[in-house]
Amino acid sequence: MRIFSATVLAASLLVTNAFAATTLPAGKPAGVKKAQMEGNTLLIVAGVGLAGLGIGLAASSNGGGQVITTTATVGTGTP
C-alpha cells in the first residue's frame, strides 16, 4: 500500500508539471492581482442573489405559526 501511494504521489507531481498549459516568462510579474479579479463577477452576483433570497424568505415566513385574531363587539348600553 505504501508503494502504491508513493507511486500515485510521484505520478501526480510529474503529470501536473508536464501538462501545465503555459509557463511564466522569467523575470516578469505573474499577474496575481489580475488573476484574482477575473471570474469573480458570477460568484458575487450569485452571493448577492442567495442573500436576497434568504432575506426574502425570512421576511415572508411569519415564523411558521398560525395567526389568531379575536374581535369583540361593543354595545351601546341600551337594550
Secondary structure, DSSP 8 states (H G I E B T S, - for coil): -HHHHHHHHHHHHHHHHHT-S----TTS---HHHHHHTT-HHHHHHHHHHHHHHHHHHHHSGGG------------S--
